[in-house]
Amino acid sequence: MNLFLLEQADEHVEWSREDPRTIHLKKVLKAKNGDRVDFGVVNGSRGKGSVGWMDSGAVHISLKWSTAHSSDLLPVSLLVGLSRPQTCRKIIEQAAALGVQELIFFHADKGESSYGESTLWQDEWYRLLKKGAEQAFSCHLPSCVKVDHLDLALASVQSNPAIRLALDIYEAPRSLSSVQLPKGQRVLLAIGPERGWSDKERKTLRGHGFDLCHLGKRILRVETAMVASVGYLSANSWSELGGCGA
């Protein structure tokens, strides 16, 4: 991680010797007494923490905060068909690192109903969002929700004035790279589950204004397709997409 995210702007924190953050400080950052490390508040300020090691192996950190900084999230919302929990874990962490603004997972026709019952959807998903943001040296987390089916996912973004794209290798007439992105336009990107879209879902997406596009001839894992597509939007269209205000 490149900074430690806290839930609030505390003046001091103390972590036990068994805390993963303490272990990271000691073994990875090799922090010594008086060293300053980077901290952030979720959706808030960045700051610096001064490290003080205790005889017990615990660590005490004194914190100083700067003013809050503007959100660096991309104006990109993802609709993602529920896949295996290990796949969704990768998607959540990497999407947070890439800086998408919104993640909406839904039960897909070709997915397994048990995917939504994983412990991932209790509180682990939030820890993964933080982990991704910490890696990216950002304080800002995407919103993340899980809904029962595609229609509910689409209803939640019905008023979203965005370019609507859906990845599909089988019926897409053009590549993602051929899509023109007007300056400042938001992007709503739908990605199917591991077994792809059903015919019904393709019809529903088209009915809601989604254009099908592909990433090439190879069949990619869901998490790979997500990283490739959002990475393309970020690297090649940042000036057009711009950043979102705080």
C-alpha positions as CSV (number, residue, x, y, z in Angstrom):
1,M,0.0,0.0,0.0
2,N,1.1,3.6,-0.7
3,L,-0.9,5.2,2.1
4,F,-2.9,4.1,5.1
5,L,-6.6,5.0,4.9
6,L,-8.5,5.9,8.1
7,E,-12.2,6.4,8.6
8,Q,-11.8,9.8,10.3
9,A,-9.1,12.4,10.9
10,D,-7.7,11.2,14.2
11,E,-4.8,13.0,15.9
12,H,-3.3,9.7,17.0
13,V,-3.6,6.0,16.2
14,E,-2.1,3.0,17.9
15,W,-1.8,-0.4,16.3
16,S,-0.9,-3.7,18.0
17,R,2.2,-5.7,16.8
18,E,-0.1,-8.2,15.1
19,D,-2.0,-5.6,13.1
20,P,-1.3,-6.1,9.4
21,R,-0.6,-2.4,9.1
22,T,2.0,-2.6,11.8
23,I,3.6,-5.5,10.0
24,H,3.6,-3.6,6.8
25,L,5.3,-0.6,8.5
26,K,8.0,-2.7,10.0
27,K,8.7,-5.3,7.3
28,V,7.9,-3.5,4.0
29,L,8.4,0.2,4.8
30,K,11.0,-0.5,7.4
31,A,9.9,2.6,9.3
32,K,12.0,3.8,12.2
33,N,11.1,6.1,15.1
34,G,10.4,9.6,13.7
35,D,9.8,8.5,10.2
36,R,6.8,10.1,8.4
37,V,4.4,8.0,6.4
38,D,1.4,8.9,4.2
39,F,-2.1,8.7,5.6
40,G,-5.6,9.6,4.2
41,V,-9.2,9.8,5.4
42,V,-11.8,8.0,3.3
43,N,-13.1,10.6,0.8
44,G,-11.3,13.3,2.7
45,S,-7.8,14.7,3.5
46,R,-4.3,13.4,3.1
47,G,-1.8,13.8,5.9
48,K,1.5,12.5,7.4
49,G,2.0,10.3,10.4
50,S,5.1,10.3,12.6
51,V,6.0,6.7,13.7
52,G,6.8,5.8,17.3
53,W,7.6,2.2,18.1
54,M,6.7,0.9,21.6
55,D,8.6,-1.7,23.6
56,S,5.7,-4.2,23.1
57,G,6.1,-4.0,19.3
58,A,3.0,-1.9,18.9
59,V,3.2,1.4,17.1
60,H,1.9,4.8,18.0
61,I,1.5,7.3,15.2
62,S,0.9,11.1,15.6
63,L,-1.0,12.6,12.6
64,K,-1.1,16.0,10.9
65,W,-3.7,16.6,8.2
66,S,-3.8,18.9,5.2
67,T,-7.0,20.2,3.6
68,A,-9.3,17.9,1.7
69,H,-8.4,17.4,-2.0
70,S,-10.7,17.1,-5.0
71,S,-11.9,13.7,-6.0
72,D,-9.7,11.9,-8.6
73,L,-12.4,9.4,-9.6
74,L,-13.1,8.9,-13.3
75,P,-16.7,9.6,-14.4
76,V,-17.1,5.9,-15.2
77,S,-19.8,3.7,-13.8
78,L,-19.5,-0.1,-14.1
79,L,-22.4,-2.6,-14.3
80,V,-20.8,-6.0,-13.6
81,G,-22.5,-9.5,-13.8
82,L,-21.9,-11.4,-10.6
83,S,-19.1,-13.9,-11.0
84,R,-17.2,-16.2,-8.7
85,P,-16.3,-14.4,-5.4
86,Q,-12.6,-14.6,-6.2
87,T,-13.2,-12.9,-9.5
88,C,-15.4,-10.2,-7.9
89,R,-12.7,-9.6,-5.3
90,K,-10.2,-8.8,-8.0
91,I,-12.7,-6.5,-9.8
92,I,-13.5,-4.5,-6.7
93,E,-9.9,-3.9,-5.7
94,Q,-8.6,-3.1,-9.2
95,A,-11.6,-0.9,-10.0
96,A,-10.9,1.1,-6.9
97,A,-7.2,1.4,-7.8
98,L,-8.2,2.5,-11.4
99,G,-10.6,5.1,-10.0
100,V,-14.0,4.2,-11.3
101,Q,-16.7,6.2,-9.6
102,E,-19.4,3.5,-9.2
103,L,-19.7,-0.3,-9.1
104,I,-23.0,-2.0,-9.5
105,F,-23.0,-5.8,-9.4
106,F,-26.1,-7.8,-10.4
107,H,-27.2,-11.4,-10.7
108,A,-26.9,-12.3,-14.3
109,D,-28.8,-15.0,-16.3
110,K,-25.7,-17.1,-16.8
111,G,-24.4,-16.7,-13.2
112,E,-24.9,-18.8,-10.1
113,S,-27.3,-17.5,-7.5
114,S,-24.9,-18.6,-4.8
115,Y,-22.4,-16.0,-5.8
116,G,-24.4,-13.3,-4.1
117,E,-24.3,-15.2,-0.8
118,S,-20.5,-15.1,-0.4
119,T,-19.0,-13.5,2.8
120,L,-17.5,-11.0,0.3
121,W,-20.7,-9.1,0.4
122,Q,-20.8,-8.7,4.1
123,D,-18.0,-6.3,4.8
124,E,-15.0,-7.6,2.8
125,W,-16.0,-5.6,-0.3
126,Y,-15.4,-2.4,1.6
127,R,-11.9,-3.5,2.8
128,L,-11.1,-4.3,-0.8
129,L,-12.2,-0.8,-2.0
130,K,-9.9,0.7,0.6
131,K,-7.0,-1.6,-0.4
132,G,-7.3,-0.5,-4.0
133,A,-7.4,3.2,-3.2
134,E,-4.4,2.8,-0.8
135,Q,-2.5,1.2,-3.7
136,A,-3.4,4.1,-5.9
137,F,-2.4,6.8,-3.3
138,S,-6.0,8.0,-3.3
139,C,-8.5,8.8,-0.5
140,H,-11.5,8.5,-2.8
141,L,-13.6,5.2,-3.0
142,P,-16.1,4.2,-5.6
143,S,-19.6,3.5,-4.4
144,C,-20.4,-0.3,-4.6
145,V,-23.7,-2.0,-4.5
146,K,-25.2,-5.4,-5.3
147,V,-28.7,-5.8,-6.8
148,D,-30.8,-8.8,-7.8
149,H,-30.8,-8.5,-11.5
150,L,-29.9,-6.4,-14.6
151,D,-33.2,-4.5,-14.7
152,L,-32.6,-3.2,-11.2
153,A,-29.0,-2.2,-12.1
154,L,-30.3,-0.3,-15.1
155,A,-33.1,1.3,-13.1
156,S,-30.5,2.7,-10.7
157,V,-28.7,4.5,-13.5
158,Q,-31.8,5.4,-15.6
159,S,-31.2,9.1,-15.2
160,N,-27.4,8.9,-15.8
161,P,-26.7,10.9,-19.0
162,A,-23.8,8.8,-20.1
163,I,-22.4,7.1,-23.1
164,R,-23.6,3.5,-22.7
165,L,-21.3,0.7,-23.7
166,A,-21.5,-3.1,-23.1
167,L,-18.5,-5.4,-23.7
168,D,-19.4,-8.4,-25.8
169,I,-17.1,-10.5,-28.0
170,Y,-19.8,-12.4,-29.9
171,E,-22.2,-9.8,-31.3
172,A,-20.3,-6.5,-30.9
173,P,-19.9,-4.7,-34.3
174,R,-17.0,-2.5,-33.3
175,S,-14.1,-2.2,-30.9
176,L,-14.0,-0.1,-27.8
177,S,-11.2,1.9,-29.3
178,S,-13.5,3.1,-32.1
179,V,-15.9,4.8,-29.7
180,Q,-15.7,8.6,-29.7
181,L,-16.0,10.2,-26.3
182,P,-17.2,13.8,-26.3
183,K,-15.4,16.1,-23.8
184,G,-16.8,15.8,-20.3
185,Q,-19.1,12.9,-21.1
186,R,-19.7,10.2,-18.5
187,V,-19.4,6.6,-19.4
188,L,-21.6,3.7,-18.3
189,L,-19.9,0.4,-19.0
190,A,-21.6,-3.0,-18.7
191,I,-19.5,-6.2,-18.3
192,G,-21.1,-9.6,-18.3
193,P,-20.4,-12.5,-16.0
194,E,-17.9,-15.3,-16.7
195,R,-20.2,-17.1,-19.1
196,G,-21.2,-13.9,-20.9
197,W,-24.5,-12.3,-21.7
198,S,-27.8,-14.1,-22.4
199,D,-29.8,-13.2,-25.5
200,K,-32.4,-11.6,-23.2
201,E,-29.7,-9.5,-21.5
202,R,-28.3,-8.3,-24.9
203,K,-31.8,-7.3,-25.9
204,T,-32.3,-5.5,-22.6
205,L,-29.1,-3.6,-22.9
206,R,-29.8,-2.5,-26.5
207,G,-33.2,-1.4,-25.4
208,H,-31.6,0.9,-22.8
209,G,-29.3,2.5,-25.3
210,F,-26.1,0.4,-24.9
211,D,-23.8,-0.1,-27.8
212,L,-22.0,-3.5,-27.9
213,C,-18.3,-3.3,-28.4
214,H,-15.3,-5.7,-28.0
215,L,-11.7,-5.7,-26.9
216,G,-10.4,-7.9,-29.7
217,K,-10.8,-11.5,-30.8
218,R,-9.6,-13.1,-27.6
219,I,-11.9,-14.2,-24.8
220,L,-10.8,-12.5,-21.6
221,R,-11.5,-13.1,-18.0
222,V,-14.0,-10.7,-16.5
223,E,-11.4,-9.0,-14.3
224,T,-9.0,-8.7,-17.3
225,A,-11.7,-7.2,-19.5
226,M,-12.5,-4.7,-16.7
227,V,-8.9,-3.6,-16.3
228,A,-8.3,-3.4,-20.0
229,S,-11.4,-1.3,-20.8
230,V,-11.2,1.1,-17.8
231,G,-7.4,1.4,-18.4
232,Y,-8.1,2.3,-22.0
233,L,-10.7,4.9,-21.0
234,S,-8.3,6.4,-18.4
235,A,-5.1,6.4,-20.5
236,N,-6.6,7.5,-23.8
237,S,-9.5,9.6,-22.8
238,W,-8.5,11.4,-19.6
239,S,-8.6,14.8,-21.2
240,E,-12.1,14.1,-22.6
241,L,-13.4,12.5,-19.4
242,G,-11.8,14.9,-17.0
243,G,-12.0,14.5,-13.2
244,C,-15.0,14.7,-11.0
245,G,-15.3,17.5,-8.4
246,A,-15.2,16.7,-4.7
